[in-house]
Amino acid sequence: MFIFTSLLSGLVFGLGLIVSGMANPAKVLGFLDLTGNWDPSLALVMAGAISISFFAFLVAQKRSRSLIGADMRLPGGRHIDRRLVVGGLLFGVGWGIAGFCPGPGLVALGMGEVKALVFVASMLTGMITFEVLDRRRPPLTQQTA
């Protein structure tokens, strides 16, 4: 059941990315171009996603198990540190350069978009590099601030 609901959720999410234009890098870059020919349509997509997520998280916080019986694991971190800020900056720069973020990049790859192949390969390279460097890092308790 878990695999089926995961597949269905992924398909609905991917379809939403296609319909909203988030899998189209030209549309995303048009949204990010505030000083040029700005396309505000993705702001409506984001507003809709944020409003739905807000209420979904309110309901989820009151539950210990999901609708399919899995344990609820909601994000609990509230601390803003250097790693979070640097990661956010890297994400934003990558999004601005490529016009893709991970979800839409994978959807565009599935649609045969050549730019998405380069993006996903670069994303995977970055993820692997992070894992290798993070494993070399001493445990958090031994680090100094």
N, C-alpha and C positions, 0 to 999 in steps of 0.2 A: 504494500500500500504506500509506503514511504517513497519508493522509487517512482511510482505512478504519479503521486501528487507533486513530487519534485520535477518530473518531466513536464507535467501540465503547467506548473507555475513558471517554469523556464520558457515554455512556448508562449504563454500569455504575456510574460514580460518582454520577450523578443518581439512579439507582434506589436505590443505597445510602443516599443522603441522605433519600429519601422513606421507605424502609423503617425507617430508624433514628429517624425523627422530627425530623431536623435541619432539614427544610424547613418545620416547623411552629413558628412563632414562639412560640406559647403553651407548647409543650414546652421550647423553649430558654430562655425567660424563667423557667419553673418550675425549670429546672436552675440558673440564675444566682441565684435567690432563696434565698440561704443562710439568711436569718433568718425566712423565712415558710414556705410550704408547699413545701419543697425536693423536687425530683424527681431522684434520683440516677441514673436510667437512662442518661442521656447520658454519665455517667462511664464506664460499661461500654463504650459505643461508642468513646469516646476511648481507653480502655485497649487495646481491640482494634486500633484504627487505629495507635496508637503502636507496639504490639508487632509488627504486620505490617511497618510502615514501617522499624522498626529493622533487621530482618533483610533487607528489600529494599535498604536503603542499604548494608549490609555487602556484599552481593553486587554491587551497582552500583559500589562503589568499586574493585572488582577488575577492572572491565571498561572498555575504551576506547570500545566501541560498544554500542548498545542491541540488543535482540533483532531489531529491524527494520532495523538497519544505520545508524541515526543516531548522530552523535557524542554521547557522554555529557557532559552539562553539569550537574554537581552544584554546589550552593551551596558557596562556599568561604569566605565572610566569617565571621570570628570576632570582629570588633571591635564592641563595643557603644558606640554614639555617641548624641548627642542626637537626631538624626533618627530612629534606630531606636526609641528610647524614646518619643518624641512620637508616632510612627506607631503603635506598639503601644497607647499610651493612647487614641488616636483610634479605632483599630479596636475596642478593648474597650468604649469608651463607645458607639460606634455599634451594636455587637452587643447591648449591654445595653438600649439604647433601643428598637431596632427588632426584636430577636429574630432578625435575619438577619445572616449574613456573606456575602461575595460568592457563593460556590458555591450555598448554599441559597437565596439571594435570586434567583438566575437560575433555579433549578429551580422555585421558587414562582411566579415570573413566568410560566414556561412552563405552569404549572398554572392560570393565570388569577387569581392572588391579587392583589387591588387594593393591599394594603399593600406587596407586592413591587414594584409599578410605582413607587410613591413612593420606595422604598428604592433601586432600581436607578437611577432618575433622579438621586437625590441622590448615589449612588456615582459615577456618570459625571461629574456636575458637579464633585465633589471631585477625580477623576482629571484632568480637563481643567484645573482650577485649578492643581493641582500641576505639571502639565507646563508651563503658561504661566509660573508663578513660577520653576520650576527652570531654564528656558531663559534667564531674565533674570539668574540667579545667575552670578557669575564662576566660572571653572574652579577645581577643588579645589586646585590647586597655588598659586593666588594668594590663597586665603582664609587668614585667621588663625584660630587655634583659639579 
